[in-house]
Amino acid sequence: MELKLKRPLAFFDLETTGVNVATDKIVEIAILKIMPDGTELVYQKKVNPEMPIPAASSIFHGIYDDDVKDLPTFKHLAAEVAAFIGDADLAGYNSNKFDVPLLMEEFLAAGVDFSLHGRSFIDVQNIFHQMEQRTLKAAYKFYCGQSLENAHQAEADVRATYEVLKAQLSKYENVEFEDKHGVISQPVVNDVEALHTFTNLSKPADFAGRLVYDEEGDVTINFGKHKGRKLVQVFDMEPSYYAWMQNGDFPRYTKKILEEQWNAYRSLKKEHKTSQQKEATEDVSVKQGSGAVNKPVMKNKTEPAKPITTDMLKGLQDKFKK
C-alpha cells in the first residue's frame, strides 16, 4: 500500500556514539524523503562526532573513529540536513524517544533553528509495539516476510522502516484496537495526522519524555519527586526547580521547552499582578469619588537613636531589678 501524503514525509535514522540524548553525538545520518507523488529522495552522510566512539557502539553499527576522523562535523552539515528535510513530516523507528530529540540536540548545538512546530511525527515502532508488541529486524520479518540484511546500517534500517510502515497499513486496515480506557478504534489508517496521533499516545512535550502533556493538555513533569504534577504547580511550589533543570544534565530541547513554559508562566503572573494593581487603584478611586475619607498612610520611619541618659539606666535597673 502506497502512502497518501499531503506533504513530504522524511524517514530518518541516526547511528550515534551512544544512547544518551543529552551527551552523545551522531556518527551517521540517513534520510529517505517520500514526496506526495511517490518520488524518493535519499540523503546519507557519515559524521565526525568530535568525540571518541565507544568500542561497544562501533561493534554495534560498524563505524569506527578512523572512518569519520576526516569527515565534516554535524555543525558543518546541520544547515544542509535542515534544508533537505524542509517542511516534511518526520518518521522513524523509535524516533520519538531517541532520533528526534537527539537530532534536535545537534541542531541546537550547531545554532540551526529547526522548528518542530506544525509537523507530524510517525514512530513506526509504536505502531508495531501497540499492535503486536516487538526490534526492527523482527518487524521486517513479521510484516514483510523477509530477513533484514545489513541491519544497523543507517540506509538499510531507514528503508526497512519505510517498508514496514507500508506493510502495517495493509495488515491493520480496518483492524480494531482497544486502548487502556476501553475505547475501541481503527487507528492504523493511511493518513499521516492519524498515525501521528496513534504513535504519540504518551504525548511528550519534549520528545525525551521528561515533560509530557496530561489529559487536559497541560505540560506535566514525568520524572522524579514531582512526577505527575503540572509544570505551573511546580513553578508555584518550588520556583528553583526551573533553575535546577536548566543547569542539570537534561537535553537541550527539554530545556528549550522548559524555558518557553517558564516565560509563559512569568508572563501570566505579571499580567495577573498588573490586573490586581489596576483593580486596587480603581477601587480607591471609587471610594474617593463617593466621599470616603482617606486617611494618610503612615510610613515606617527609623527615628535617630537617643543618647543614653542616667535616668534611662535607672529606669532599666528598676524594671529588671538589677
TORMI-722967 format. One record per residue: x, y, z of N, C-alpha, C in turn. Coordinates in steps of 0.2 Angstrom, whole numbers. Example, Ala and Ser with C-alpha at 12.3 -4.5 7.8 and 13.67 -1.06 7.14 Angstrom:
% residues 2
SITE,n.x,n.y,n.z,ca.x,ca.y,ca.z,c.x,c.y,c.z
SITE,66,-28,39,62,-22,39,66,-16,39;
SITE,64,-11,35,68,-5,36,64,0,39;
END
This chain:
% residues 322
SITE,n.x,n.y,n.z,ca.x,ca.y,ca.z,c.x,c.y,c.z
SITE,4,-6,0,0,0,0,4,6,0;
SITE,3,11,-5,7,17,-5,4,22,0;
SITE,9,26,2,6,32,7,3,37,4;
SITE,-3,40,7,-6,45,5,-3,51,8;
SITE,0,56,5,4,61,8,1,68,5;
SITE,0,72,10,-2,79,8,5,84,8;
SITE,10,81,11,17,85,10,22,79,11;
SITE,28,81,10,34,76,11,34,73,18;
SITE,36,66,18,37,63,24,44,60,24;
SITE,48,62,29,55,61,29,56,55,34;
SITE,58,49,32,60,44,36,68,45,38;
SITE,70,44,44,77,45,45,79,41,51;
SITE,86,39,51,89,35,56,96,38,58;
SITE,97,38,64,104,40,66,108,34,69;
SITE,114,34,68,119,30,71,123,35,75;
SITE,124,33,82,127,38,86,133,35,91;
SITE,136,39,95,141,37,99,138,33,105;
SITE,132,33,106,129,30,112,121,32,112;
SITE,118,31,118,111,31,118,109,37,123;
SITE,113,41,125,112,47,130,110,53,125;
SITE,104,55,125,102,60,121,105,67,122;
SITE,107,68,129,110,74,130,117,75,129;
SITE,121,69,129,128,70,128,131,66,122;
SITE,127,61,119,130,58,113,129,61,107;
SITE,133,59,102,133,63,95,132,58,89;
SITE,130,61,84,128,57,78,135,56,74;
SITE,135,49,72,141,47,68,138,45,60;
SITE,132,45,60,129,44,53,122,45,53;
SITE,120,49,47,113,50,47,110,48,40;
SITE,104,45,39,101,43,33,94,46,33;
SITE,92,49,28,85,51,27,82,49,20;
SITE,77,46,21,73,44,15,67,48,14;
SITE,67,53,10,61,58,9,56,56,4;
SITE,50,54,6,45,52,1,41,58,-1;
SITE,40,60,-7,36,66,-9,29,64,-10;
SITE,24,68,-10,17,67,-11,16,63,-18;
SITE,20,64,-23,19,60,-29,23,53,-29;
SITE,26,51,-23,29,45,-23,37,45,-24;
SITE,39,51,-27,46,51,-28,50,50,-22;
SITE,56,47,-22,60,46,-16,67,50,-17;
SITE,69,53,-12,75,57,-11,79,54,-5;
SITE,85,53,-6,89,50,-1,95,55,1;
SITE,96,55,7,102,59,10,106,54,15;
SITE,112,54,14,116,49,19,123,52,20;
SITE,125,53,26,131,56,27,134,52,34;
SITE,140,51,34,144,49,40,146,56,43;
SITE,147,56,49,148,62,53,154,61,58;
SITE,158,66,58,164,67,63,160,69,70;
SITE,160,65,75,156,67,81,160,71,86;
SITE,167,72,84,171,76,88,172,73,95;
SITE,171,67,96,172,63,102,174,56,100;
SITE,177,52,105,179,45,103,172,41,103;
SITE,172,36,98,166,32,98,168,26,102;
SITE,164,25,107,165,19,112,165,12,108;
SITE,169,8,110,170,1,106,163,-2,105;
SITE,159,-2,111,153,-6,110,148,-3,105;
SITE,149,4,104,144,7,99,147,5,92;
SITE,154,5,91,157,4,85,155,-4,83;
SITE,156,-8,87,154,-15,86,147,-16,84;
SITE,142,-11,87,135,-12,85,134,-9,78;
SITE,136,-3,76,135,-1,70,140,-1,64;
SITE,146,-3,67,152,-4,62,156,2,60;
SITE,155,8,63,158,14,62,163,15,67;
SITE,169,16,65,175,17,70,178,24,69;
SITE,182,26,74,185,33,74,188,35,67;
SITE,192,30,65,196,31,59,191,32,53;
SITE,185,30,53,181,30,47,178,37,47;
SITE,178,41,52,175,48,52,180,54,54;
SITE,186,52,56,190,57,59,191,63,54;
SITE,191,62,47,192,67,42,186,70,39;
SITE,180,68,42,174,70,39,171,76,42;
SITE,166,79,39,163,85,42,160,84,49;
SITE,159,89,53,155,88,59,148,89,58;
SITE,144,88,62,137,89,61,136,97,61;
SITE,140,101,64,139,108,64,140,111,57;
SITE,144,107,53,145,109,46,140,107,41;
SITE,136,101,44,131,98,39,124,101,41;
SITE,123,104,47,117,105,50,112,109,45;
SITE,114,114,42,110,118,38,108,114,32;
SITE,113,110,29,111,106,24,106,100,25;
SITE,107,97,31,102,92,33,95,96,34;
SITE,95,102,37,88,105,39,85,107,32;
SITE,89,109,27,86,111,20,84,105,17;
SITE,87,99,18,85,93,14,78,91,17;
SITE,77,91,24,71,89,27,65,94,25;
SITE,67,100,25,62,106,23,56,106,28;
SITE,50,106,25,44,106,29,41,99,30;
SITE,45,94,28,42,87,29,40,85,36;
SITE,35,81,36,34,77,42,39,72,44;
SITE,40,70,50,46,65,51,43,58,53;
SITE,47,53,51,45,46,53,52,42,55;
SITE,51,37,59,57,33,60,55,27,65;
SITE,60,24,67,59,18,71,62,20,78;
SITE,57,20,83,59,23,90,62,30,89;
SITE,59,34,84,61,40,83,59,46,88;
SITE,53,45,91,50,50,95,54,50,102;
SITE,57,44,104,61,44,110,68,45,109;
SITE,71,44,103,78,44,103,80,49,97;
SITE,78,47,91,81,50,85,79,58,84;
SITE,73,59,86,70,66,85,74,70,91;
SITE,73,68,97,77,73,102,84,73,101;
SITE,88,68,99,95,69,98,96,73,92;
SITE,92,73,87,93,77,81,92,84,83;
SITE,87,86,87,86,92,90,92,95,94;
SITE,95,90,98,101,92,102,107,95,97;
SITE,108,91,92,113,93,87,111,99,83;
SITE,105,100,81,103,107,78,104,112,83;
SITE,102,112,89,103,117,94,110,119,95;
SITE,114,113,96,122,114,97,125,118,91;
SITE,122,116,85,125,119,79,122,126,78;
SITE,117,128,82,115,135,81,110,136,75;
SITE,107,130,73,102,130,67,95,129,70;
SITE,91,134,68,84,135,71,80,130,67;
SITE,79,124,69,75,119,65,69,118,69;
SITE,63,120,67,57,120,71,53,114,70;
SITE,50,111,76,46,105,75,39,107,75;
SITE,37,113,76,30,115,77,27,114,70;
SITE,21,111,70,17,110,64,18,104,61;
SITE,23,100,63,25,94,59,21,88,63;
SITE,20,83,59,18,77,62,23,72,62;
SITE,23,67,67,28,63,69,25,55,69;
SITE,28,51,65,26,44,65,32,40,68;
SITE,30,37,73,35,32,76,33,25,74;
SITE,36,22,69,34,15,67,34,10,72;
SITE,39,11,77,40,6,82,34,6,87;
SITE,31,12,88,25,12,92,19,9,89;
SITE,18,9,82,13,5,79,14,-2,80;
SITE,20,-4,79,22,-11,80,21,-14,87;
SITE,24,-10,92,23,-12,99,16,-12,101;
SITE,12,-8,99,5,-7,102,0,-12,98;
SITE,2,-14,92,-2,-19,88,1,-26,89;
SITE,7,-27,90,10,-34,90,14,-34,96;
SITE,17,-29,98,21,-29,104,27,-33,103;
SITE,35,-29,97,42,-32,97,48,-28,94;
SITE,61,-28,88,66,-24,85,64,-23,78;
SITE,67,-19,75,66,-18,68,67,-24,63;
SITE,72,-28,65,73,-34,62,67,-39,62;
SITE,64,-39,68,59,-44,69,53,-41,65;
SITE,52,-34,66,46,-31,62,46,-32,55;
SITE,52,-32,52,53,-33,45,52,-40,43;
SITE,54,-45,47,52,-52,46,45,-53,46;
SITE,42,-50,52,35,-51,53,30,-48,48;
SITE,31,-42,46,27,-39,41,29,-40,34;
SITE,35,-40,32,37,-41,25,39,-48,23;
SITE,40,-52,28,41,-59,27,48,-60,24;
SITE,53,-56,26,60,-56,23,65,-55,29;
SITE,71,-58,28,76,-56,33,79,-50,31;
SITE,80,-46,36,84,-39,35,91,-40,35;
SITE,94,-39,29,101,-39,28,104,-32,30;
SITE,110,-32,32,114,-26,34,110,-22,39;
SITE,107,-25,44,104,-22,50,109,-17,53;
SITE,107,-12,56,111,-7,60,115,-3,55;
SITE,114,-3,48,117,2,44,112,6,42;
SITE,113,13,43,108,18,43,103,17,37;
SITE,106,17,31,101,17,25,97,11,25;
SITE,100,5,26,96,-1,26,91,-1,32;
SITE,92,2,37,87,2,43,81,7,41;
SITE,83,13,38,78,18,36,73,15,31;
SITE,76,11,26,72,9,20,68,3,23;
SITE,70,-1,27,66,-6,30,61,-3,34;
SITE,62,2,38,56,6,42,51,8,37;
SITE,53,11,31,48,13,26,44,7,24;
SITE,47,1,22,43,-5,20,39,-8,25;
SITE,41,-7,32,37,-10,37,31,-6,38;
SITE,31,1,38,25,5,38,20,4,33;
SITE,22,3,27,18,1,21,14,-5,23;
SITE,18,-10,25,15,-17,27,10,-16,32;
SITE,12,-12,37,7,-11,43,1,-8,41;
SITE,1,-4,36,-5,-1,34,-10,-6,30;
SITE,-7,-11,27,-11,-16,24,-13,-21,29;
SITE,-9,-23,34,-11,-28,38,-16,-26,43;
SITE,-16,-19,45,-21,-17,50,-26,-13,48;
SITE,-27,-13,41,-33,-9,38,-39,-12,41;
SITE,-43,-8,44,-50,-10,47,-49,-14,53;
SITE,-43,-15,56,-42,-19,62,-43,-15,68;
SITE,-47,-17,73,-49,-13,79,-43,-14,84;
SITE,-43,-8,88,-38,-8,94,-42,-5,100;
SITE,-41,-8,105,-44,-6,112,-39,-3,116;
SITE,-39,4,118,-34,7,122,-36,5,129;
SITE,-31,8,134,-32,7,141,-38,9,144;
SITE,-42,14,141,-48,16,143,-54,12,141;
SITE,-53,7,137,-58,3,134,-61,6,128;
SITE,-58,11,125,-61,14,119,-58,10,113;
SITE,-63,8,108,-61,4,103,-61,9,96;
SITE,-56,8,92,-55,12,86,-51,8,81;
SITE,-51,11,75,-47,8,70,-41,13,68;
SITE,-36,13,72,-31,19,72,-26,18,66;
SITE,-25,12,63,-19,12,58,-22,13,51;
SITE,-22,19,49,-25,21,43,-20,25,39;
SITE,-21,25,32,-17,29,28,-17,36,28;
SITE,-16,39,34,-16,46,35,-11,48,40;
SITE,-6,53,38,-1,55,42,-3,58,49;
SITE,-8,62,49,-10,65,55,-13,60,60;
SITE,-17,55,57,-20,50,61,-14,45,64;
SITE,-9,44,60,-4,40,63,1,43,68;
SITE,1,50,67,4,54,72,1,54,79;
SITE,-6,54,79,-9,53,85,-8,47,88;
SITE,-9,41,84,-8,35,87,-1,33,89;
SITE,4,36,86,11,34,88,13,39,93;
SITE,9,44,96,11,48,101,6,48,107;
SITE,4,42,109,-1,42,114,2,44,121;
SITE,8,44,122,11,47,128,11,54,128;
SITE,10,58,123,10,65,122,16,68,125;
SITE,22,67,123,28,70,126,28,77,123;
SITE,30,82,128,31,89,126,38,90,123;
SITE,43,86,125,50,87,124,53,82,120;
SITE,49,76,118,51,70,115,56,66,119;
SITE,60,69,124,64,65,128,59,61,134;
SITE,53,64,134,49,61,139,49,64,146;
SITE,54,69,147,54,72,154,48,76,155;
SITE,45,79,150,39,83,150,34,81,146;
SITE,28,80,148,23,77,144,16,81,145;
SITE,12,80,141,5,83,141,0,79,145;
SITE,-3,81,150,-8,77,153,-15,77,149;
SITE,-20,74,152,-26,74,148,-30,80,147;
SITE,-28,85,151,-31,92,150,-26,96,145;
SITE,-21,93,143,-17,97,138,-11,102,141;
SITE,-11,101,148,-6,105,152,1,101,152;
SITE,7,105,152,13,101,152,14,99,159;
SITE,17,93,160,17,90,167,24,86,167;
SITE,27,87,173,33,83,175,32,76,175;
SITE,37,72,171,36,65,170,42,61,174;
SITE,45,64,179,50,60,182,51,63,189;
SITE,55,59,193,57,62,200,51,64,205;
SITE,53,68,210,48,69,215,42,73,213;
SITE,42,76,207,36,80,205,32,76,199;
SITE,34,70,198,31,66,193,23,67,193;
SITE,20,68,188,13,69,188,10,76,189;
SITE,14,80,192,12,87,193,12,92,187;
SITE,8,96,187,8,101,181,14,106,182;
SITE,17,108,177,23,112,177,22,118,181;
SITE,16,121,180,14,128,183,14,127,191;
SITE,11,121,193,11,119,200,18,119,203;
SITE,22,116,199,29,115,202,32,122,202;
SITE,31,126,197,34,133,197,31,137,203;
SITE,25,136,205,22,139,211,25,137,217;
SITE,26,130,218,28,127,224,36,128,225;
SITE,39,127,220,47,127,220,50,130,214;
SITE,50,137,214,52,140,208,60,139,206;
SITE,63,137,211,70,135,210,71,128,206;
SITE,66,125,205,66,118,201,68,120,194;
SITE,65,126,191,67,128,185,74,129,184;
SITE,77,132,188,85,133,188,88,127,188;
SITE,86,122,193,89,116,194,89,112,187;
SITE,83,112,184,83,108,177,87,111,172;
SITE,87,118,172,91,122,167,99,120,167;
SITE,101,119,174,108,118,175,110,111,175;
SITE,105,107,175,106,99,175,107,96,169;
SITE,108,90,169,110,86,163,104,83,159;
SITE,101,88,157,95,87,153,96,89,146;
SITE,92,86,141,93,88,134,92,95,133;
SITE,95,98,128,94,105,126,87,106,124;
SITE,84,102,120,77,103,118,72,103,124;
SITE,73,99,129,69,99,135,70,105,139;
SITE,76,108,139,77,115,142,74,120,138;
SITE,74,119,131,70,124,127,63,125,129;
SITE,60,119,129,53,118,130,51,121,137;
SITE,56,119,142,55,122,149,55,129,149;
SITE,60,132,146,61,139,146,54,143,143;
SITE,52,140,137,46,143,134,40,142,140;
SITE,39,137,143,34,136,148,35,141,154;
SITE,42,142,156,43,147,161,42,154,159;
SITE,43,156,153,42,163,151,34,164,151;
SITE,31,159,148,23,160,148,21,160,155;
SITE,23,156,160,21,157,167,22,163,170;
SITE,28,166,169,30,173,171,26,178,168;
SITE,25,177,162,21,182,159,13,183,161;
SITE,11,177,163,4,176,166,4,179,173;
SITE,9,178,177,9,180,183,10,188,183;
SITE,14,190,179,15,198,178,8,201,176;
SITE,4,198,171,-2,201,169,-7,200,175;
SITE,-7,195,179,-11,194,185,-10,200,190;
SITE,-3,201,191,-1,206,196,-3,213,194;
SITE,-2,214,187,-4,221,185,-12,222,185;
SITE,-16,216,184,-23,217,184,-25,218,191;
SITE,-22,215,196,-24,216,203,-22,223,205;
SITE,-16,226,203,-15,233,205,-20,238,202;
SITE,-22,236,196,-26,241,192,-33,241,196;
SITE,-35,235,198,-42,234,202,-41,238,208;
SITE,-36,237,212,-35,241,218,-35,248,217;
SITE,-32,251,212,-32,258,210,-39,260,209;
SITE,-42,257,205,-49,258,203,-54,259,209;
SITE,-53,254,214,-56,253,220,-55,260,224;
SITE,-49,262,225,-48,268,229,-51,274,225;
SITE,-51,274,219,-54,280,215,-61,280,217;
SITE,-64,274,217,-72,274,218,-73,277,225;
SITE,-69,274,230,-70,277,237,-70,284,238;
SITE,-64,287,234,-63,294,235,-69,298,231;
SITE,-71,295,226,-77,298,222,-83,298,226;
SITE,-84,293,231,-90,293,235,-90,297,241;
SITE,-84,300,242,-84,304,248,-81,301,254;
SITE,-78,295,253,-75,291,258,-69,295,261;
SITE,-68,295,267,-62,298,270,-56,294,269;
SITE,-51,297,266,-44,293,265,-39,295,270;
SITE,-38,291,275,-33,293,279,-26,292,276;
SITE,-21,296,278,-14,296,275,-11,289,278;
SITE,-8,286,273,-4,280,275,3,282,278;
SITE,4,280,285,10,281,288,15,276,286;
SITE,21,279,285,26,275,283,31,274,289;
SITE,34,268,289,38,267,295,44,271,294;
SITE,46,275,299,52,279,299,57,277,304;
SITE,63,276,303,68,275,308,70,281,312;
SITE,68,282,318,70,288,322,77,288,324;
SITE,81,293,324,88,293,326,88,291,333;
SITE,93,287,335,94,284,342,95,290,347;
SITE,92,289,352,93,294,358,99,293,362;
SITE,102,298,364,108,296,369,106,293,375;
SITE,109,289,378,108,285,384,109,290,390;
SITE,104,291,394,105,295,400,105,291,406;
SITE,107,295,412,107,291,419,100,289,420;
SITE,95,294,419,88,292,420,86,286,417;
SITE,88,285,411,86,279,407,89,272,410;
SITE,95,273,412,99,267,415,95,265,422;
SITE,93,271,425,90,269,432,83,266,431;
SITE,80,268,426,73,265,424,74,258,422;
SITE,79,256,418,80,249,417,82,245,423;
SITE,86,248,427,88,244,433,82,243,437;
SITE,77,248,438,71,247,442,67,241,439;
SITE,67,241,432,62,237,428,64,230,429;
SITE,71,228,429,73,222,429,76,220,436;
SITE,76,225,441,78,223,447,85,222,448;
SITE,89,225,444,96,225,444,100,231,446;
END
